[in-house]
Amino acid sequence: MRILFSQNVSAIHKVITEFVPDYQEMIKVFKITVLTAFAAASVSANAQNGVNSPYSRYGFGQLSDRSMGFNKGMGGIAQGYRGGQAINTANPASYSACDSLTALFDMGLSLQNGNYKMGGLQQNAKNTSFDYMAFQFRAAKNVGMSVAILPVSNIGYSFSSQSEALSGTENITSSYTFNGDGGLHKVMLGAGWRLTKPLSIGVNVGYLYGDYNHSVTMPFSQTTVNTMTRTYTADISTYSLDLGVQYIQPLGKNDLLTIGATYTLGHETNDKAYRTTMNSSTSSAQTTTDTLTNAFEMPHCLSVGFTYKHKDNLTVGADVELQKWSDVKFPNLFDSNNAYNVTTGQFNDKFKVAAGIAYTPDPYARSLGQKITYKAGGFYSKTYANVSAANGLSDKPYEYGLTAGLTIPIANSNSVLFAKLPKIAPQLHVSFQWTHTNVPYISSSTLARQTLSENYLKFCVGITFSDVWFYKWKVQ
């Protein structure tokens, strides 16, 4: 029995090697890719996750861009993007493009180097972060489904103010130390349904969870004066709901226009927020806790966009996004009057515009260089953090960035064995992103307008594994 099994395996290996010229090379590339993924995961496990930015102390922190491996190099455009070899979680209507025989698994990591300038101070910080993990498959005719875990926001900062003389004293000085960590994540289940040939709709239902931890410490140079430490904490646990639509309009034999839109439902979360104040000295300590109920709200969001596709070579697109943060209620964490309550108007509405392009010389060529997809894009955004609310500045924080990337098929999908199957080649997505953030503020010492400038260089790696399901093999 063992001899017969061994002979069968050898015969199968011989047939595959003979009819699939790139078989051995496919195996080598696959091993390298797997080792690369494990190496990146190891780096992620040993590096600090998230961000290092004073800017993340506002709201839920710095918001993630929600882009995946396929569109990170294209400025993050997603609303009009659909294709059977990409998982587009930004618009659930795109799931209906999933091929009947293909199941996709997608994951991504980012390595980031940040440079921060505030007045005469400058600092560099390196971070590694988990970007996303998603799985997509066809559930029924014209219906695709996706399961994903995605980051929503990140909080990470630690900085101190300069020591200043206490009012009415000569020898006593004080300073402030600020620390924060946390962020939000989302586990999501989505479905997309192709109602008619041009029209698809979709829905994402998610569980949103996370926390934030902020602390402010005011120590004094003399131990006889009480040191005050104030912490702000909350645990967030709620749902999320995205509704998406895509409409396909042919523009001739080789051209296709896809228009897409997504609406995210805003709602209250019914979560509590806590402020703990501790006054301590060498001899005693006093602690009080204030609690706010029904303290948070998620914003209504609307995104629209399009992609224009020429054959299988060229894709061009753009997105516009509006998030209504100005109407959201949130605990007042940094009130100068020492008040702690829930208010609206603490944030700006976030507005973002993005554009991108992707070009593949010849997706059906045998040459790897001809099958690589080259990508470029950019974006501009008015951010939601309203840092001017407390200092009277009229100008708002903004950010802009440039992106570039490659998608590399790591196996030959045109081999004889798979000639009649959909493209099942794994794809390696590599992209670079440069982002500049400009945050105005008022100096506490000089009362002059200054700017917190942040520059990020991010390297992103994503891998999409594709597998064939439900295919009926025929032996002749």
C-alpha positions as CSV (number, residue, x, y, z in Angstrom):
1,M,0.0,0.0,0.0
2,R,2.8,2.4,0.9
3,I,4.7,1.5,-2.3
4,L,1.6,2.2,-4.4
5,F,0.9,5.5,-2.7
6,S,4.6,6.6,-3.1
7,Q,4.5,5.6,-6.8
8,N,1.2,7.7,-7.3
9,V,2.7,10.7,-5.6
10,S,5.9,10.5,-7.8
11,A,3.8,10.1,-10.9
12,I,1.7,13.2,-10.0
13,H,4.8,15.2,-9.2
14,K,6.3,14.2,-12.6
15,V,3.1,15.2,-14.5
16,I,3.0,18.6,-12.8
17,T,6.7,19.2,-13.4
18,E,6.3,18.3,-17.1
19,F,3.2,20.3,-17.8
20,V,3.8,23.3,-15.5
21,P,7.2,24.7,-16.4
22,D,7.2,27.2,-13.6
23,Y,6.2,24.7,-10.9
24,Q,9.5,24.6,-9.1
25,E,9.9,28.3,-9.3
26,M,6.3,28.7,-7.9
27,I,7.3,26.6,-4.9
28,K,10.4,28.6,-4.3
29,V,8.6,31.9,-4.5
30,F,5.8,30.6,-2.3
31,K,8.4,29.5,0.4
32,I,10.1,32.9,0.3
33,T,6.7,34.7,0.6
34,V,5.7,32.6,3.6
35,L,9.1,33.3,5.3
36,T,8.7,37.0,4.6
37,A,5.3,37.0,6.2
38,F,6.6,35.3,9.3
39,A,9.5,37.6,9.5
40,A,7.2,40.7,9.2
41,A,5.0,39.2,11.9
42,S,8.0,38.7,14.2
43,V,9.0,42.4,13.7
44,S,5.5,43.4,14.5
45,A,5.4,41.4,17.7
46,N,8.6,43.0,19.0
47,A,8.0,46.6,17.9
48,Q,5.7,49.2,19.3
49,N,2.3,49.1,17.8
50,G,0.3,52.1,16.6
51,V,1.6,55.7,16.6
52,N,3.8,58.1,18.4
53,S,2.1,61.5,18.1
54,P,0.8,64.2,20.4
55,Y,-1.9,64.7,17.8
56,S,-3.5,61.3,18.8
57,R,-4.6,62.7,22.2
58,Y,-7.7,64.1,20.5
59,G,-10.9,62.1,20.2
60,F,-10.4,58.4,19.5
61,G,-6.9,59.1,18.3
62,Q,-5.5,59.1,14.7
63,L,-8.0,57.5,12.4
64,S,-6.9,54.6,10.1
65,D,-7.2,55.0,6.4
66,R,-9.1,51.7,5.9
67,S,-7.1,50.9,2.7
68,M,-6.0,47.4,1.8
69,G,-2.9,46.0,0.0
70,F,-4.4,46.5,-3.5
71,N,-5.2,50.2,-3.0
72,K,-2.6,51.5,-0.6
73,G,-0.4,52.5,-3.5
74,M,-3.4,54.3,-5.2
75,G,-4.1,56.9,-2.5
76,G,-6.6,54.5,-0.9
77,I,-9.3,54.9,-3.5
78,A,-12.0,52.2,-3.0
79,Q,-15.6,53.3,-3.7
80,G,-15.7,52.5,-7.4
81,Y,-13.2,49.6,-7.2
82,R,-14.4,46.1,-7.8
83,G,-12.5,42.9,-8.9
84,G,-12.5,39.2,-8.3
85,Q,-8.9,39.2,-7.0
86,A,-9.2,42.0,-4.3
87,I,-11.1,42.3,-1.0
88,N,-12.5,45.8,-0.9
89,T,-13.9,46.2,2.6
90,A,-14.5,50.0,2.1
91,N,-17.5,49.3,-0.1
92,P,-19.3,46.0,0.6
93,A,-21.1,46.1,-2.8
94,S,-17.8,45.1,-4.3
95,Y,-18.0,41.6,-2.7
96,S,-20.5,40.6,-5.4
97,A,-17.6,40.6,-7.9
98,C,-16.1,37.6,-6.2
99,D,-15.5,34.7,-8.6
100,S,-17.6,31.6,-8.1
101,L,-14.5,29.4,-7.8
102,T,-12.2,31.7,-5.8
103,A,-11.7,32.2,-2.1
104,L,-9.3,35.0,-1.0
105,F,-7.3,35.6,2.1
106,D,-5.6,39.0,2.6
107,M,-3.4,40.4,5.3
108,G,-1.1,43.4,5.7
109,L,1.5,45.0,7.9
110,S,3.1,48.5,8.0
111,L,6.4,49.8,9.1
112,Q,6.5,53.5,9.8
113,N,9.1,56.2,10.5
114,G,7.8,59.4,11.9
115,N,9.5,62.8,12.3
116,Y,7.9,65.3,14.6
117,K,8.8,69.0,14.9
118,M,7.3,71.3,17.6
119,G,9.0,74.7,17.9
120,G,12.7,74.0,18.3
121,L,12.2,70.4,19.3
122,Q,12.5,67.4,16.9
123,Q,12.0,63.7,17.4
124,N,12.0,60.5,15.3
125,A,10.0,57.4,16.1
126,K,9.6,54.0,14.5
127,N,6.4,51.9,14.7
128,T,5.1,48.7,13.3
129,S,1.4,48.1,13.0
130,F,-1.1,45.4,11.9
131,D,-3.2,46.8,9.1
132,Y,-5.9,44.3,8.3
133,M,-6.8,40.7,7.9
134,A,-9.7,39.6,5.6
135,F,-11.3,36.5,4.0
136,Q,-13.7,36.6,1.1
137,F,-15.7,33.9,-0.7
138,R,-18.8,33.4,-2.9
139,A,-21.8,32.4,-0.8
140,A,-24.4,32.0,-3.6
141,K,-25.0,33.1,-7.2
142,N,-24.2,36.8,-7.4
143,V,-23.6,37.0,-3.7
144,G,-20.1,37.4,-2.1
145,M,-19.2,37.5,1.6
146,S,-16.3,38.8,3.6
147,V,-15.0,38.6,7.1
148,A,-12.4,41.0,8.4
149,I,-10.6,42.6,11.3
150,L,-9.5,46.2,10.8
151,P,-7.9,49.0,12.9
152,V,-10.1,52.1,13.3
153,S,-7.9,54.4,15.3
154,N,-4.6,54.5,17.3
155,I,-3.5,56.5,20.4
156,G,0.1,56.7,21.4
157,Y,2.0,59.7,22.8
158,S,4.2,60.8,25.7
159,F,5.6,64.3,26.1
160,S,6.2,67.0,28.7
161,S,6.0,70.8,28.9
162,Q,8.8,73.0,30.0
163,S,9.1,73.9,33.8
164,E,7.5,77.3,34.7
165,A,7.4,79.3,37.9
166,L,4.2,78.9,39.9
167,S,2.3,82.1,40.0
168,G,2.9,84.1,43.2
169,T,6.1,82.2,44.1
170,E,9.8,82.5,43.3
171,N,11.3,79.1,43.9
172,I,8.5,76.7,43.1
173,T,8.2,75.5,39.5
174,S,5.8,73.1,37.8
175,S,5.4,71.3,34.5
176,Y,3.0,68.9,32.7
177,T,3.5,65.4,31.6
178,F,1.0,63.9,29.1
179,N,0.7,60.2,28.3
180,G,-1.8,58.2,26.3
181,D,-2.5,54.8,24.6
182,G,-5.3,52.8,23.2
183,G,-7.4,52.8,20.0
184,L,-10.3,51.2,18.3
185,H,-10.6,48.0,16.2
186,K,-13.5,46.4,14.2
187,V,-14.5,42.8,13.5
188,M,-16.8,42.8,10.5
189,L,-19.0,40.5,8.5
190,G,-20.1,41.7,5.1
191,A,-22.2,40.7,2.1
192,G,-22.5,42.0,-1.5
193,W,-25.4,41.2,-3.9
194,R,-25.4,41.8,-7.6
195,L,-29.1,42.7,-8.2
196,T,-28.7,43.3,-11.9
197,K,-25.8,43.2,-14.3
198,P,-24.9,46.9,-13.7
199,L,-26.1,47.3,-10.1
200,S,-24.7,45.8,-6.8
201,I,-25.5,46.6,-3.2
202,G,-23.8,45.5,0.0
203,V,-23.7,45.8,3.8
204,N,-21.0,45.5,6.5
205,V,-22.1,44.7,10.0
206,G,-19.3,45.1,12.6
207,Y,-18.4,45.0,16.2
208,L,-16.5,48.0,17.3
209,Y,-14.3,47.8,20.4
210,G,-11.4,49.4,22.1
211,D,-10.4,51.8,24.8
212,Y,-8.5,55.0,25.6
213,N,-6.2,55.9,28.5
214,H,-5.1,59.5,28.9
215,S,-3.1,60.9,31.8
216,V,-1.9,64.4,32.8
217,T,0.5,64.8,35.7
218,M,1.5,68.2,37.2
219,P,4.5,67.7,39.5
220,F,6.1,70.5,41.5
221,S,9.7,71.2,42.4
222,Q,8.9,71.2,46.1
223,T,7.6,68.0,47.7
224,T,5.5,70.0,50.2
225,V,3.2,71.0,47.3
226,N,0.7,68.3,46.2
227,T,1.3,66.7,42.9
228,M,-1.9,66.3,40.8
229,T,-2.4,63.4,38.4
230,R,-5.6,63.2,36.3
231,T,-6.5,60.1,34.2
232,Y,-9.2,59.8,31.6
233,T,-10.3,56.2,30.7
234,A,-13.1,54.5,28.8
235,D,-14.0,51.2,27.2
236,I,-15.8,51.3,23.9
237,S,-18.1,48.5,22.8
238,T,-20.7,49.0,20.1
239,Y,-21.8,48.1,16.6
240,S,-21.1,49.6,13.1
241,L,-23.2,49.5,10.0
242,D,-22.0,50.3,6.4
243,L,-24.3,50.3,3.4
244,G,-22.7,50.3,-0.1
245,V,-23.8,50.5,-3.7
246,Q,-21.9,50.2,-7.0
247,Y,-23.1,50.9,-10.6
248,I,-21.3,49.7,-13.7
249,Q,-21.6,51.6,-17.0
250,P,-19.8,50.3,-20.1
251,L,-18.2,53.0,-22.2
252,G,-17.5,50.9,-25.3
253,K,-15.9,47.6,-25.9
254,N,-12.8,48.0,-23.8
255,D,-13.8,50.7,-21.3
256,L,-15.8,50.5,-18.0
257,L,-16.9,53.2,-15.6
258,T,-17.9,52.1,-12.0
259,I,-19.5,54.6,-9.6
260,G,-19.7,53.7,-5.9
261,A,-20.9,55.1,-2.6
262,T,-21.0,54.0,1.0
263,Y,-23.0,55.4,4.0
264,T,-22.0,54.6,7.6
265,L,-24.6,55.0,10.2
266,G,-23.9,57.4,13.1
267,H,-25.2,56.4,16.5
268,E,-24.8,56.6,20.3
269,T,-22.7,53.9,21.9
270,N,-24.1,54.0,25.5
271,D,-20.6,53.6,27.0
272,K,-19.3,55.3,30.2
273,A,-16.2,57.6,30.6
274,Y,-14.2,58.1,33.8
275,R,-12.1,60.9,35.1
276,T,-9.9,60.1,38.2
277,T,-8.1,62.9,40.0
278,M,-5.4,62.2,42.6
279,N,-3.7,64.8,44.7
280,S,-0.7,63.4,46.5
281,S,2.1,64.5,48.7
282,T,4.8,62.8,50.8
283,S,2.3,62.3,53.6
284,S,-1.1,61.7,52.1
285,A,-3.1,61.1,48.9
286,Q,-6.7,61.9,47.9
287,T,-8.5,60.4,45.0
288,T,-11.9,61.3,43.4
289,T,-13.6,59.7,40.4
290,D,-16.2,61.4,38.1
291,T,-18.3,59.2,35.8
292,L,-20.2,60.2,32.6
293,T,-22.9,57.9,31.2
294,N,-23.9,57.6,27.5
295,A,-20.7,59.6,26.8
296,F,-19.9,58.7,23.1
297,E,-21.3,58.9,19.7
298,M,-20.1,57.7,16.3
299,P,-20.4,60.0,13.2
300,H,-22.5,59.7,10.1
301,C,-20.1,59.2,7.1
302,L,-20.7,59.4,3.4
303,S,-18.1,58.4,0.7
304,V,-18.5,58.5,-3.1
305,G,-16.1,57.7,-5.9
306,F,-15.5,56.2,-9.3
307,T,-13.0,54.1,-11.3
308,Y,-12.5,54.1,-15.0
309,K,-11.0,50.9,-16.4
310,H,-9.5,50.4,-19.8
311,K,-9.2,46.7,-20.7
312,D,-7.2,44.9,-18.0
313,N,-4.3,47.4,-18.2
314,L,-5.4,50.7,-16.8
315,T,-7.5,51.8,-13.8
316,V,-8.0,55.4,-12.8
317,G,-10.2,56.6,-9.9
318,A,-11.0,59.2,-7.3
319,D,-12.9,59.3,-3.9
320,V,-14.5,62.0,-1.8
321,E,-15.3,61.3,1.9
322,L,-17.2,63.3,4.6
323,Q,-17.4,62.3,8.2
324,K,-19.8,64.4,10.4
325,W,-17.7,64.7,13.6
326,S,-19.0,68.2,14.4
327,D,-22.3,66.8,15.7
328,V,-20.8,64.0,17.7
329,K,-20.9,64.1,21.5
330,F,-17.7,63.3,23.4
331,P,-16.4,63.8,27.0
332,N,-14.7,67.1,27.4
333,L,-11.2,65.9,28.4
334,F,-9.2,69.1,28.3
335,D,-11.5,71.8,29.5
336,S,-9.7,74.9,30.9
337,N,-12.4,75.5,33.5
338,N,-12.0,72.0,35.0
339,A,-15.4,70.9,33.9
340,Y,-16.0,67.3,33.0
341,N,-19.2,66.7,30.9
342,V,-20.4,65.5,27.5
343,T,-20.6,68.1,24.8
344,T,-20.8,68.4,21.0
345,G,-18.8,70.7,18.8
346,Q,-15.4,69.4,20.0
347,F,-14.4,68.1,16.5
348,N,-14.2,69.3,12.9
349,D,-16.0,67.5,10.1
350,K,-13.4,65.4,8.3
351,F,-13.2,65.9,4.6
352,K,-10.9,63.8,2.4
353,V,-10.3,63.6,-1.3
354,A,-8.1,61.0,-2.9
355,A,-7.0,59.9,-6.4
356,G,-5.1,57.0,-7.8
357,I,-3.9,55.1,-10.9
358,A,-2.8,51.5,-11.6
359,Y,-1.2,50.2,-14.8
360,T,-0.3,46.7,-15.8
361,P,1.6,46.4,-19.1
362,D,0.3,42.9,-20.0
363,P,-1.5,40.9,-17.3
364,Y,-1.5,37.7,-19.5
365,A,2.2,37.8,-20.4
366,R,4.6,35.1,-19.2
367,S,7.2,37.7,-18.3
368,L,6.9,38.7,-14.7
369,G,7.9,42.3,-15.4
370,Q,4.9,42.6,-17.8
371,K,2.5,41.3,-15.3
372,I,3.5,43.6,-12.4
373,T,0.9,46.3,-11.6
374,Y,2.4,49.8,-11.0
375,K,0.4,52.2,-8.8
376,A,0.5,55.8,-7.7
377,G,-1.8,58.2,-5.9
378,G,-2.3,61.0,-3.5
379,F,-4.8,62.5,-1.0
380,Y,-5.6,65.6,1.0
381,S,-7.6,65.7,4.2
382,K,-9.0,68.2,6.7
383,T,-8.8,66.2,9.9
384,Y,-11.4,65.9,12.6
385,A,-9.3,67.0,15.6
386,N,-10.3,70.5,16.6
387,V,-7.2,71.6,18.5
388,S,-8.1,75.3,17.9
389,A,-11.3,75.0,20.1
390,A,-9.3,75.7,23.2
391,N,-6.9,78.3,21.9
392,G,-9.0,80.5,19.6
393,L,-7.1,79.6,16.3
394,S,-9.1,79.9,13.1
395,D,-7.0,77.6,11.0
396,K,-7.6,73.9,11.2
397,P,-5.3,70.8,11.1
398,Y,-4.8,69.2,7.7
399,E,-2.7,66.5,6.1
400,Y,-1.7,65.4,2.6
401,G,0.3,62.6,1.2
402,L,1.7,60.7,-1.8
403,T,1.6,57.0,-2.4
404,A,3.3,54.5,-4.8
405,G,3.3,50.8,-5.0
406,L,3.5,47.5,-6.9
407,T,1.4,44.4,-7.0
408,I,3.5,41.3,-8.0
409,P,1.9,38.0,-8.9
410,I,4.1,35.3,-7.4
411,A,3.1,32.4,-9.6
412,N,2.3,31.9,-13.2
413,S,-1.4,31.7,-13.6
414,N,-1.1,31.0,-17.4
415,S,0.4,27.6,-17.0
416,V,-1.1,24.6,-18.8
417,L,-2.6,23.0,-15.7
418,F,-4.5,26.2,-14.7
419,A,-5.4,27.5,-18.1
420,K,-9.1,27.1,-17.7
421,L,-9.2,28.3,-14.0
422,P,-9.5,31.8,-12.7
423,K,-6.3,33.6,-11.7
424,I,-5.3,31.8,-8.5
425,A,-1.8,33.3,-8.2
426,P,-1.0,34.8,-4.8
427,Q,-0.2,38.5,-5.0
428,L,2.4,40.5,-3.1
429,H,1.5,44.1,-2.5
430,V,4.3,46.6,-1.7
431,S,3.6,50.3,-1.2
432,F,5.2,53.4,0.1
433,Q,3.3,56.4,1.6
434,W,4.6,59.8,2.6
435,T,2.2,61.9,4.7
436,H,2.6,65.4,6.1
437,T,0.4,66.6,9.0
438,N,0.2,70.3,10.0
439,V,-1.3,71.1,13.5
440,P,-1.5,74.7,14.7
441,Y,-1.3,75.5,18.4
442,I,-0.7,78.3,20.9
443,S,2.5,78.1,22.9
444,S,1.8,78.0,26.6
445,S,5.0,80.0,27.4
446,T,5.1,82.6,24.6
447,L,1.3,82.6,23.7
448,A,2.5,82.8,20.1
449,R,1.1,80.7,17.2
450,Q,3.2,77.6,16.5
451,T,2.9,74.5,14.4
452,L,3.3,70.8,15.2
453,S,4.6,69.3,12.0
454,E,4.5,65.5,11.5
455,N,6.1,63.7,8.5
456,Y,5.6,60.0,8.1
457,L,7.2,57.5,5.7
458,K,5.3,54.3,5.7
459,F,6.3,51.0,4.1
460,C,3.3,48.6,3.7
461,V,3.4,44.9,2.8
462,G,0.3,42.9,2.0
463,I,-0.2,39.3,0.7
464,T,-3.4,38.0,-1.0
465,F,-3.7,34.3,-1.1
466,S,-6.2,32.9,-3.6
467,D,-7.6,29.4,-3.6
468,V,-9.9,27.4,-5.9
469,W,-13.1,26.1,-4.4
470,F,-15.8,23.9,-5.9
471,Y,-13.9,23.1,-9.1
472,K,-14.8,19.8,-10.6
473,W,-11.7,18.1,-12.0
474,K,-12.1,15.8,-15.0
475,V,-9.6,13.0,-15.7
476,Q,-9.2,11.8,-19.2
